[in-house]
Amino acid sequence: MKVEADLVVFNGNIITMDPQKPTATALAVKSYKVLAVGEEDEVLELVPNAKRVIDLGGKTVIPGFIDAHTHLTSAGVKAAHVQLGKVESVEEAVQFLRVAASKYPKGEWILGYDWDESEWTKKRFIQSKDLDPISKDHPIMATRICGHLASVNSLGLKKLGISLDQEGVQKDKLGRPTGVLKDIEEVWQKVRPTAEQIVEGVKVGNKIANEKGITTVVDNASSGTLGHIREIETRHEQTTRMIVNIPVEQMDHMISLGLTSGMGSPLVRIGGVKIFTDGSIGAKTAYVANGYRDDPKNKGMLLFPQKEYEAVLKKAVEHNIQTVTHAIGDEAIEMVISTFENLPDKSILREQRHRIEHAEMINEYQIRRAVSLGLILSMQPNFVGRWQQPGGLYDDRFEEERVRGMNMFRVALDNGARLCFGSDGMPYSPLYGIWSATTHYNDRVRLTVEEALRCYTMESAYSVFQENTLGSITVGKRADFVVLSDNILEVPADKIIEIDVEMTIVGGIVEYSASRL
């Protein structure tokens, strides 16, 4: 029987990630789903007419990337503020903020984002002494790329009104605050965006994803953001599928409403409950056993005591809620895994698909234990390309042997781990992440291109209970796919970073196009 389709693409090199039909040259879409996929003649015979037809001209099609760990709404909000991601020194960051100061009304916060001192010649944090000369009339906050450290000027510190005696407030040798604040959640709560800014941030974040070939994101959103995302959806302005992780502080509210992971619509779903057990390596707040190279007495910060974590896990398991636990340092990871091991009933854990986020310092013994529990490792290949190269951030923080044992993707897969990939927005580019994972000098890290692509598609779909709906180009699944300028499986791995995203299709709708295909 011949049918009409909404969209047909042909004359392409289609990598489906479906083992039953791994390659094709054409596909058809109807009612947001894949109607047919196969060789050009068979697809066109089944679907002689379509509302839109695209000749791919031999370009490559892959399933839409599923970014398993993002802060996409936050990225959209930050886009309206001072961008410090490309500055090369404290002085340049200060200059960017000084230029911005003239554009802000007196008394209004000046917010800068994404500076990374690990890439500067003088590798030190921004301090209040750097920020104070910029303005006496504006509180200023410059947040490090990891999101776990903020630098504020003296007026900003006063405006925040936080206790200066708490852990995370850095002080100099005389006991005076330096303006560096580490993993103090209250700080970011004081400068929360307005509802209007969040709504605009959702839309901007969607565009960021579309341009990178990302069709689904797992957004680690702040409290209340889900409602604003739903608002965008009801206005038919949603262009990326979003699975929203809920802050653990909201779990009781979820339970009272009878909400569980996976509920929602095709475009917006509830993910897991997000829990922070430690900070970041960049801020030196990741919870580690042997301290930091330049600060061996500092073991980082344990942000969620084990007794409290155990209580949260028991409640989540009882109410069928997935947990999404941030754990970077080896000690934080050990606490997470051992707490799962101590749960009285572990039979349902695999089905609930609990996740460890980042797991940068997980060792092989911990990997095997995580696998036996059915825990998913949600990791970021972008980190290895950016920070695990010789002379990078990791070398600044740890000895060579420890660095070699970090982000062990190869070891994880060889031990049977379910490994999904996300970008954490550093940067928002799955192609950068795949390049990082496939070209790394460390054979404990390095994957094949097909393995890395699977981690960014089918494995990420599994991590959010969507493997039967997303992750491959298969008849009946959502028609989410990306057109690339080159064949990702055939170009040399070191050239993957040069591949362009030509087009992003979500549910058969072209949400981004760089050309006139």
C-alpha positions as CSV (number, residue, x, y, z in Angstrom):
1,M,0.0,0.0,0.0
2,K,1.4,3.4,-1.0
3,V,1.1,6.3,1.4
4,E,1.8,10.0,1.5
5,A,4.5,11.2,3.9
6,D,5.2,14.5,5.6
7,L,8.9,14.3,4.8
8,V,11.2,12.2,2.6
9,V,15.0,12.4,2.6
10,F,17.0,10.5,0.0
11,N,20.3,10.2,-1.7
12,G,22.1,10.0,1.7
13,N,24.3,7.9,3.8
14,I,22.1,7.0,6.7
15,I,23.7,5.5,9.9
16,T,20.7,4.3,11.8
17,M,22.3,2.9,15.0
18,D,19.7,0.1,14.6
19,P,21.5,-3.3,14.5
20,Q,18.6,-4.8,12.4
21,K,19.2,-2.3,9.6
22,P,22.4,-0.4,10.3
23,T,22.6,1.6,7.1
24,A,20.2,3.1,4.5
25,T,20.0,5.7,1.8
26,A,16.5,7.1,2.3
27,L,13.8,7.5,5.0
28,A,10.3,8.8,5.3
29,V,8.4,10.6,8.1
30,K,4.7,10.7,8.9
31,S,3.0,12.1,12.0
32,Y,6.4,12.9,13.7
33,K,7.6,9.3,13.4
34,V,9.8,7.3,11.1
35,L,7.5,5.7,8.5
36,A,10.1,3.9,6.4
37,V,13.8,3.5,6.3
38,G,15.8,1.6,3.7
39,E,17.2,1.8,0.2
40,E,16.1,4.7,-1.9
41,D,14.1,2.7,-4.5
42,E,12.0,0.8,-1.8
43,V,11.3,3.9,0.2
44,L,10.2,6.0,-2.8
45,E,8.1,3.1,-4.1
46,L,6.2,2.9,-0.7
47,V,6.0,6.7,-0.4
48,P,5.6,8.3,-3.9
49,N,4.4,11.6,-2.5
50,A,5.5,13.8,0.4
51,K,4.8,17.3,1.5
52,R,8.6,18.0,1.6
53,V,11.4,16.1,-0.1
54,I,15.1,16.7,0.6
55,D,17.9,15.5,-1.6
56,L,20.8,15.0,0.8
57,G,23.4,15.1,-2.0
58,G,25.3,12.2,-0.4
59,K,25.5,13.8,3.0
60,T,25.4,11.6,6.2
61,V,22.4,11.2,8.5
62,I,22.7,10.0,12.1
63,P,20.1,9.8,14.9
64,G,19.7,13.1,16.8
65,F,22.2,13.4,19.6
66,I,20.7,12.9,23.1
67,D,22.8,15.1,25.5
68,A,22.4,13.2,28.8
69,H,23.6,15.9,31.0
70,T,23.1,19.6,30.4
71,H,22.1,22.9,32.0
72,L,20.4,24.1,28.9
73,T,17.9,26.5,30.4
74,S,20.7,28.0,32.4
75,A,22.9,28.4,29.3
76,G,20.0,30.3,27.6
77,V,19.7,32.6,30.6
78,K,23.5,33.2,30.8
79,A,23.6,34.1,27.1
80,A,22.1,37.5,28.1
81,H,25.0,38.3,30.4
82,V,28.8,38.8,30.2
83,Q,30.5,35.9,28.4
84,L,33.9,35.1,29.8
85,G,34.5,31.8,28.2
86,K,37.1,33.0,25.8
87,V,39.1,35.4,28.0
88,E,42.7,34.5,28.5
89,S,43.5,36.2,31.8
90,V,42.1,37.8,35.0
91,E,42.8,41.2,33.4
92,E,40.9,40.4,30.3
93,A,37.9,39.1,32.3
94,V,38.0,42.4,34.3
95,Q,38.0,44.4,31.1
96,F,34.9,42.6,29.8
97,L,33.1,43.2,33.1
98,R,34.2,46.9,33.1
99,V,32.7,47.4,29.6
100,A,29.5,45.9,30.8
101,A,29.3,48.0,33.9
102,S,28.6,51.2,31.9
103,K,25.4,49.5,30.4
104,Y,23.8,48.5,33.7
105,P,21.8,50.8,36.0
106,K,23.4,51.5,39.4
107,G,22.7,48.9,42.0
108,E,22.0,46.1,39.4
109,W,24.0,42.9,39.5
110,I,26.7,42.5,36.8
111,L,26.9,38.7,36.1
112,G,29.7,37.1,34.1
113,Y,30.0,33.4,33.3
114,D,32.3,30.6,32.2
115,W,35.8,31.8,32.9
116,D,38.4,29.0,33.1
117,E,41.6,29.9,34.8
118,S,43.1,26.5,33.9
119,E,43.6,27.8,30.3
120,W,45.4,31.0,31.4
121,T,49.1,31.6,31.8
122,K,48.6,32.7,35.4
123,K,46.2,30.1,36.7
124,R,44.5,31.7,39.6
125,F,40.9,32.4,40.6
126,I,39.4,35.9,40.1
127,Q,39.1,37.7,43.5
128,S,37.3,40.7,44.9
129,K,40.5,42.7,44.7
130,D,40.3,42.3,40.9
131,L,36.6,43.2,40.7
132,D,36.4,46.1,43.2
133,P,38.0,48.7,40.9
134,I,35.4,48.0,38.2
135,S,32.6,49.8,39.9
136,K,31.6,51.0,43.4
137,D,27.9,51.1,42.3
138,H,27.4,47.5,41.1
139,P,27.5,44.2,42.8
140,I,29.5,41.9,40.5
141,M,29.6,38.1,40.3
142,A,31.8,36.1,37.9
143,T,31.0,32.4,37.9
144,R,33.6,29.8,36.9
145,I,32.8,27.4,34.0
146,C,32.1,24.5,36.4
147,G,29.3,26.4,38.2
148,H,30.8,25.5,41.5
149,L,32.7,28.6,42.2
150,A,31.8,32.3,42.1
151,S,34.0,35.4,42.5
152,V,32.3,38.5,43.8
153,N,33.3,42.0,44.6
154,S,33.1,43.5,48.1
155,L,29.7,45.1,47.4
156,G,28.5,41.8,46.0
157,L,29.6,40.0,49.1
158,K,27.7,42.5,51.2
159,K,24.6,42.3,49.1
160,L,24.6,38.5,49.3
161,G,24.4,38.7,53.1
162,I,25.8,35.2,53.7
163,S,27.7,34.0,56.7
164,L,31.4,34.5,56.1
165,D,32.3,31.7,58.5
166,Q,30.8,28.8,56.6
167,E,32.7,26.3,54.6
168,G,33.2,27.4,51.0
169,V,34.1,31.1,51.8
170,Q,37.8,31.4,50.9
171,K,39.9,33.6,53.1
172,D,43.5,34.9,52.9
173,K,46.2,34.3,55.4
174,L,44.8,37.1,57.6
175,G,41.4,35.6,57.7
176,R,39.8,38.1,55.3
177,P,37.3,36.9,52.6
178,T,38.9,36.9,49.1
179,G,35.6,37.1,47.3
180,V,35.9,33.4,46.2
181,L,32.9,31.4,47.1
182,K,32.8,27.6,46.6
183,D,29.7,25.4,46.4
184,I,27.5,27.6,48.5
185,E,24.0,27.1,47.0
186,E,22.6,30.1,48.8
187,V,24.8,32.3,46.6
188,W,23.1,31.4,43.4
189,Q,19.7,31.5,45.0
190,K,20.3,35.2,45.8
191,V,20.7,36.1,42.1
192,R,18.0,33.9,40.5
193,P,16.7,35.0,37.2
194,T,13.1,36.2,36.8
195,A,10.3,34.1,35.3
196,E,10.6,36.1,32.1
197,Q,14.3,35.5,31.9
198,I,13.9,31.8,32.4
199,V,11.2,31.6,29.7
200,E,13.5,33.4,27.3
201,G,16.4,31.2,28.4
202,V,14.4,28.1,27.5
203,K,13.9,29.4,24.0
204,V,17.6,30.4,23.6
205,G,18.7,27.1,25.0
206,N,16.6,25.2,22.5
207,K,18.4,27.1,19.7
208,I,21.8,26.3,21.1
209,A,20.9,22.6,21.1
210,N,19.4,22.7,17.6
211,E,22.5,24.2,16.1
212,K,24.7,21.4,17.6
213,G,22.5,18.5,16.3
214,I,21.0,17.8,19.8
215,T,17.4,16.7,19.6
216,T,16.9,15.7,23.2
217,V,18.5,17.0,26.4
218,V,18.5,16.1,30.0
219,D,18.3,19.5,31.7
220,N,19.4,19.8,35.3
221,A,17.1,22.6,36.0
222,S,16.5,24.7,39.1
223,S,13.3,24.6,41.1
224,G,10.3,25.9,39.2
225,T,11.9,25.7,35.8
226,L,9.8,22.8,34.6
227,G,6.7,25.0,34.7
228,H,8.3,27.5,32.4
229,I,9.4,24.8,30.0
230,R,5.9,23.5,29.9
231,E,4.8,27.1,29.1
232,I,7.0,27.1,26.0
233,E,5.6,23.7,25.0
234,T,2.0,24.9,25.2
235,R,2.9,27.9,23.1
236,H,4.3,25.5,20.4
237,E,7.7,27.1,20.7
238,Q,9.6,24.0,22.0
239,T,12.2,22.8,19.4
240,T,14.1,20.3,21.5
241,R,12.9,17.4,23.6
242,M,13.6,18.1,27.3
243,I,13.8,15.6,30.1
244,V,14.0,17.7,33.3
245,N,15.7,16.5,36.4
246,I,14.1,17.8,39.6
247,P,16.2,19.2,42.5
248,V,16.2,16.7,45.4
249,E,14.6,19.4,47.6
250,Q,11.5,19.0,45.5
251,M,11.2,15.2,45.8
252,D,8.6,15.2,48.6
253,H,6.5,17.5,46.5
254,M,6.8,15.1,43.5
255,I,5.7,12.2,45.7
256,S,2.7,14.1,47.1
257,L,1.6,14.7,43.5
258,G,2.1,11.1,42.5
259,L,4.8,12.0,39.9
260,T,7.5,9.6,38.9
261,S,10.4,9.6,36.4
262,G,9.3,9.3,32.8
263,M,5.9,11.1,33.1
264,G,5.1,13.8,30.6
265,S,4.6,14.4,26.9
266,P,6.7,13.6,23.8
267,L,8.5,17.0,24.2
268,V,8.7,17.5,28.0
269,R,9.2,14.7,30.5
270,I,10.2,14.4,34.2
271,G,13.6,12.9,34.7
272,G,15.2,11.9,37.9
273,V,15.9,13.6,41.2
274,K,19.2,15.5,41.1
275,I,21.5,15.2,44.1
276,F,24.9,16.8,44.6
277,T,27.3,14.9,46.7
278,D,30.4,17.0,46.0
279,G,31.7,19.9,43.9
280,S,34.1,20.1,41.0
281,I,37.8,19.4,40.2
282,G,38.2,23.0,38.9
283,A,37.0,24.5,42.1
284,K,38.9,21.9,44.1
285,T,35.7,20.9,45.9
286,A,35.3,17.4,44.4
287,Y,35.5,15.0,47.4
288,V,38.8,13.1,47.0
289,A,40.7,10.7,49.2
290,N,44.2,12.1,48.9
291,G,43.8,15.8,48.5
292,Y,44.9,18.0,45.6
293,R,48.4,18.3,44.2
294,D,48.9,21.9,45.3
295,D,46.7,21.5,48.4
296,P,47.1,18.0,49.8
297,K,45.2,18.7,53.0
298,N,42.2,19.8,51.0
299,K,39.9,16.8,50.3
300,G,37.2,18.9,48.8
301,M,33.6,19.1,50.1
302,L,31.1,16.4,50.9
303,L,27.8,18.3,50.2
304,F,25.4,15.4,51.1
305,P,26.2,13.4,54.2
306,Q,25.8,9.6,53.8
307,K,23.0,9.2,56.3
308,E,20.9,11.8,54.5
309,Y,21.8,10.3,51.2
310,E,20.7,6.9,52.3
311,A,17.4,8.3,53.4
312,V,16.8,9.9,50.1
313,L,17.7,6.8,48.2
314,K,15.3,4.6,50.2
315,K,12.5,7.1,49.6
316,A,13.2,7.4,45.9
317,V,13.4,3.6,45.4
318,E,10.1,3.2,47.4
319,H,8.3,5.7,45.1
320,N,9.9,4.5,41.9
321,I,11.9,7.7,41.2
322,Q,15.2,7.6,39.4
323,T,18.1,9.3,41.2
324,V,20.7,11.3,39.3
325,T,23.6,11.8,41.6
326,H,26.5,14.1,40.9
327,A,29.7,12.5,42.2
328,I,33.1,13.4,40.8
329,G,35.7,12.6,43.4
330,D,36.7,9.1,44.3
331,E,35.4,9.4,47.8
332,A,32.1,10.8,46.7
333,I,31.7,8.0,44.2
334,E,32.6,5.4,46.9
335,M,29.9,6.9,49.2
336,V,27.3,6.7,46.4
337,I,28.0,3.1,45.4
338,S,28.4,1.8,49.0
339,T,25.1,3.4,50.0
340,F,23.3,1.6,47.1
341,E,25.0,-1.6,48.2
342,N,23.6,-1.1,51.7
343,L,20.0,-0.7,50.6
344,P,17.8,-3.6,52.0
345,D,16.1,-4.3,48.6
346,K,18.3,-4.0,45.5
347,S,16.1,-6.0,43.2
348,I,14.4,-3.1,41.5
349,L,17.5,-0.8,41.1
350,R,18.3,-1.9,37.5
351,E,14.7,-1.3,36.5
352,Q,14.8,2.2,38.0
353,R,18.0,3.1,36.2
354,H,19.7,5.2,38.8
355,R,22.6,7.3,37.5
356,I,25.9,8.5,38.7
357,E,26.7,11.9,37.0
358,H,30.3,12.6,35.9
359,A,32.1,9.8,37.8
360,E,35.4,11.3,36.6
361,M,37.5,9.5,39.3
362,I,35.7,6.2,39.3
363,N,38.1,3.2,39.4
364,E,37.7,-0.2,37.9
365,Y,36.6,-1.9,41.1
366,Q,33.9,0.7,41.6
367,I,32.8,0.3,37.9
368,R,32.3,-3.4,38.5
369,R,30.2,-2.8,41.6
370,A,28.2,-0.1,39.8
371,V,27.5,-2.6,36.9
372,S,26.4,-5.3,39.4
373,L,23.8,-2.8,40.8
374,G,22.5,-1.7,37.4
375,L,23.8,1.9,37.9
376,I,24.2,4.0,34.8
377,L,27.4,6.0,34.4
378,S,26.5,9.4,32.9
379,M,29.9,10.8,31.8
380,Q,31.2,13.8,29.8
381,P,33.7,13.1,27.0
382,N,34.1,16.8,26.5
383,F,36.1,16.9,29.8
384,V,38.9,14.7,28.5
385,G,39.5,16.8,25.4
386,R,39.5,19.9,27.5
387,W,41.2,19.0,30.8
388,Q,42.7,15.5,30.6
389,Q,45.4,16.4,28.0
390,P,49.0,16.8,29.1
391,G,49.5,20.1,30.9
392,G,45.7,20.5,31.4
393,L,43.6,21.1,34.5
394,Y,43.8,17.5,35.7
395,D,47.6,17.7,35.7
396,D,47.4,20.9,37.8
397,R,45.1,19.1,40.4
398,F,46.5,15.6,40.6
399,E,49.6,13.4,40.1
400,E,50.1,11.7,36.7
401,E,49.0,8.2,37.9
402,R,45.7,9.5,39.2
403,V,45.0,11.5,36.0
404,R,45.6,8.3,33.9
405,G,42.9,6.6,35.9
406,M,40.2,9.2,35.3
407,N,37.3,9.1,32.8
408,M,37.9,5.5,32.0
409,F,35.3,5.1,29.2
410,R,37.1,2.1,27.6
411,V,37.4,0.3,31.0
412,A,33.7,1.0,31.7
413,L,32.5,-0.5,28.5
414,D,34.8,-3.5,28.8
415,N,33.2,-4.2,32.2
416,G,29.7,-4.1,30.8
417,A,28.7,-0.6,32.1
418,R,25.7,1.2,30.7
419,L,27.5,4.4,29.7
420,C,25.7,7.5,28.4
421,F,27.3,10.7,27.3
422,G,26.5,14.4,27.9
423,S,28.3,17.6,27.3
424,D,27.5,19.5,30.6
425,G,27.7,22.5,28.2
426,M,31.5,22.4,28.1
427,P,30.9,23.0,25.2
428,Y,27.5,22.1,23.9
429,S,28.9,19.9,21.1
430,P,28.5,16.1,20.9
431,L,30.9,16.1,17.9
432,Y,33.5,17.7,20.2
433,G,32.8,15.0,22.8
434,I,33.0,12.2,20.3
435,W,36.3,13.6,19.0
436,S,37.6,13.8,22.5
437,A,36.7,10.2,23.4
438,T,38.0,8.7,20.1
439,T,41.4,10.5,19.8
440,H,42.6,10.6,23.5
441,Y,46.1,9.5,24.1
442,N,45.1,7.3,27.1
443,D,43.9,3.8,26.0
444,R,41.8,3.5,29.1
445,V,39.7,6.4,27.8
446,R,39.7,5.9,24.1
447,L,36.6,4.5,22.3
448,T,35.8,3.7,18.7
449,V,33.7,6.3,16.9
450,E,30.7,3.9,16.7
451,E,30.9,3.3,20.5
452,A,31.0,7.0,21.3
453,L,28.2,7.6,18.9
454,R,26.1,4.9,20.6
455,C,26.8,6.5,24.0
456,Y,25.4,9.8,22.6
457,T,22.3,8.1,21.1
458,M,21.0,4.7,22.2
459,E,22.7,4.6,25.6
460,S,21.5,8.1,26.4
461,A,18.0,7.1,25.3
462,Y,18.2,4.1,27.7
463,S,19.3,6.4,30.5
464,V,16.0,8.3,30.3
465,F,13.7,5.2,29.6
466,Q,13.3,6.2,25.9
467,E,15.2,3.5,24.1
468,N,12.0,2.3,22.4
469,T,11.2,5.8,21.2
470,L,14.5,7.6,20.6
471,G,18.1,6.9,19.9
472,S,18.0,5.2,16.5
473,I,16.4,5.7,13.1
474,T,13.9,2.9,13.3
475,V,10.4,2.6,11.9
476,G,7.9,3.7,14.6
477,K,10.4,5.8,16.6
478,R,10.4,9.6,16.7
479,A,11.8,11.1,13.6
480,D,14.8,12.8,15.2
481,F,17.9,12.9,13.1
482,V,20.8,15.1,12.1
483,V,22.5,15.8,8.7
484,L,26.3,16.0,8.9
485,S,28.6,17.4,6.3
486,D,30.8,14.2,6.4
487,N,30.6,10.6,7.3
488,I,31.5,10.4,10.9
489,L,32.4,6.7,10.6
490,E,34.8,7.2,7.7
491,V,36.7,10.4,8.3
492,P,39.8,10.1,10.4
493,A,38.9,10.5,14.1
494,D,41.0,13.6,14.5
495,K,38.9,15.3,11.8
496,I,35.5,14.7,13.5
497,I,35.8,18.0,15.3
498,E,35.7,19.6,11.8
499,I,32.4,18.1,10.8
500,D,29.5,20.5,10.5
501,V,25.9,20.1,11.5
502,E,24.0,20.8,8.3
503,M,20.5,20.2,9.6
504,T,18.6,19.1,12.7
505,I,15.2,17.5,12.5
506,V,13.0,16.9,15.5
507,G,9.9,14.9,15.0
508,G,10.2,15.3,11.2
509,I,10.3,19.1,11.5
510,V,13.4,21.0,10.4
511,E,14.4,23.0,13.5
512,Y,17.8,24.1,12.2
513,S,19.4,24.3,8.7
514,A,22.8,25.7,7.8
515,S,22.1,25.4,4.1
516,R,19.4,25.1,1.6
517,L,19.1,21.3,1.5
